[in-house]
Amino acid sequence: MKRGIFVALSILLLMLYGCKSSNEPVDTTPQTGSVSGTVTFVGTWPTTGEIQVGIYANLQPPYIPMGPPEAFTDPIPQGTMVYNYKLEGLEKGTYSAIYVSWRDPNNPAASKILGMYWDHPDSVGIDTTGGFTLPVAPPKSVTIDDQNLNLTNIDIKADLDL
């Protein structure tokens, strides 16, 4: 009988301990952020391939992506001349480039930069000398932190004829 009472009290104490409230505040700060804006296209849409917006971290001069972006949009519907994009689920930190790129359907690893986020949103900022598409100036970086989790108006102009 004493053993049964001891077991019952032990279970009751464990349940009460598990239900106690914590005096520590719960962190409700979102842990990821987003970047959004508008892409304005000029030129003629290619008949093949996909065009997407992608965000990159840690790019070094000459700012050519050597791997996949941290995040990217779904392919932009062909014929779209103004596209509102949003990249979500981005970890806090600094991102070195946001590009609008075309992916070659015959070589998915190859792509062309058609536009970028930089200090002159009314121009493309891409040089095509030598058959490559390179930024003419460094892309403008963006930083997601507790004070700036959701960045808006990150607008880009993209030239489909590059």
C-alpha positions in Angstrom: 0.0 0.0 0.0 2.8 2.4 0.9 4.5 1.6 -2.3 1.3 2.4 -4.4 1.0 5.8 -2.6 4.7 6.5 -3.3 4.3 5.7 -7.0 1.1 7.8 -7.3 2.8 10.8 -5.5 5.9 10.4 -7.7 3.8 10.5 -10.9 1.8 13.5 -9.6 5.0 15.4 -8.8 6.4 14.6 -12.2 3.2 15.9 -13.9 3.2 19.1 -11.8 6.9 19.7 -12.6 6.3 19.2 -16.3 3.4 21.7 -16.3 5.2 24.5 -14.5 5.4 27.8 -16.3 8.7 29.4 -17.2 9.6 32.9 -16.2 11.8 33.2 -19.3 10.2 35.2 -22.1 9.5 33.3 -25.3 11.4 34.6 -28.4 8.7 35.4 -31.0 11.1 37.1 -33.4 10.8 35.6 -36.8 14.0 33.8 -37.8 13.8 34.3 -41.5 12.9 37.2 -43.8 12.1 38.1 -47.4 13.0 40.3 -50.3 10.5 41.6 -52.8 10.2 44.0 -55.6 9.4 44.4 -59.3 11.3 43.3 -62.4 10.7 45.4 -65.5 11.6 43.6 -68.7 12.7 45.2 -72.0 13.3 43.3 -75.2 12.0 40.1 -76.7 11.3 37.0 -74.7 13.5 34.0 -75.7 11.6 31.1 -77.2 13.4 28.6 -74.9 14.8 28.4 -71.4 13.5 29.8 -68.1 13.9 33.2 -66.5 14.1 33.5 -62.7 15.1 35.9 -59.9 17.7 34.5 -57.6 19.5 35.8 -54.5 23.2 35.0 -53.8 25.5 35.2 -50.8 29.2 35.6 -50.7 29.9 36.5 -54.4 33.3 38.0 -55.0 34.4 40.1 -58.0 33.6 39.7 -60.8 30.3 38.7 -59.1 29.6 35.7 -61.3 27.6 32.9 -59.6 29.5 29.6 -59.5 26.7 27.7 -57.8 23.0 27.8 -57.1 21.3 30.8 -55.5 20.3 30.8 -51.9 16.7 31.2 -53.1 14.9 31.7 -56.4 11.5 32.3 -57.8 9.5 29.9 -59.9 10.1 30.4 -63.6 8.6 33.7 -64.7 5.7 33.2 -67.3 6.9 33.9 -70.8 5.8 37.2 -72.2 5.6 38.9 -68.8 6.9 42.5 -69.0 6.4 43.5 -65.3 6.8 40.8 -62.7 6.4 41.2 -58.9 8.6 38.8 -57.1 9.1 37.7 -53.5 11.9 35.5 -52.1 11.0 34.1 -48.8 12.5 32.0 -46.0 15.8 33.9 -46.2 18.2 33.5 -43.2 19.3 36.6 -41.5 22.6 38.0 -43.1 24.0 39.9 -46.0 23.3 38.8 -49.6 25.7 40.1 -52.2 23.6 40.0 -55.3 20.1 39.6 -56.7 20.0 38.7 -60.4 17.4 38.1 -63.0 18.9 35.2 -65.1 18.0 33.1 -68.1 18.9 29.4 -67.9 19.9 27.5 -71.1 17.6 24.5 -71.6 20.4 22.6 -73.4 22.9 23.3 -70.6 21.1 23.9 -67.2 24.4 24.8 -65.5 24.8 27.7 -67.9 22.9 30.9 -67.5 23.0 34.6 -68.5 22.5 37.5 -66.2 19.8 39.7 -67.7 19.6 42.3 -64.9 20.6 42.9 -61.3 19.7 44.9 -58.2 22.2 47.8 -58.1 22.4 51.6 -57.5 20.7 52.4 -60.9 17.4 50.5 -61.0 16.4 52.3 -64.3 19.2 50.5 -66.2 20.4 46.9 -66.6 24.1 47.2 -65.5 25.2 44.2 -67.5 28.1 44.2 -70.0 28.0 41.6 -72.8 31.6 42.2 -74.2 33.2 38.9 -75.2 30.0 36.9 -75.1 29.7 36.9 -71.3 27.2 38.7 -69.2 29.0 40.5 -66.4 28.0 43.2 -64.1 29.4 46.6 -65.0 29.6 47.6 -61.3 29.2 45.6 -58.1 25.6 44.5 -57.4 24.0 46.2 -54.4 23.9 44.0 -51.4 20.9 43.6 -49.0 20.9 42.7 -45.3 18.2 40.9 -43.5 18.3 41.4 -39.7 15.9 41.8 -36.8 15.2 45.4 -37.8 14.8 44.7 -41.5 13.3 41.2 -42.0 11.1 42.0 -45.0 12.8 44.1 -47.6 10.6 45.7 -50.2 11.0 47.8 -53.4 14.1 45.9 -54.5 13.4 46.7 -58.1 15.3 45.4 -61.1 15.4 46.2 -64.8 16.2 43.2 -67.1 17.1 43.1 -70.8 15.8 40.0 -72.6 18.0 40.8 -75.6 21.3 40.3 -73.9 
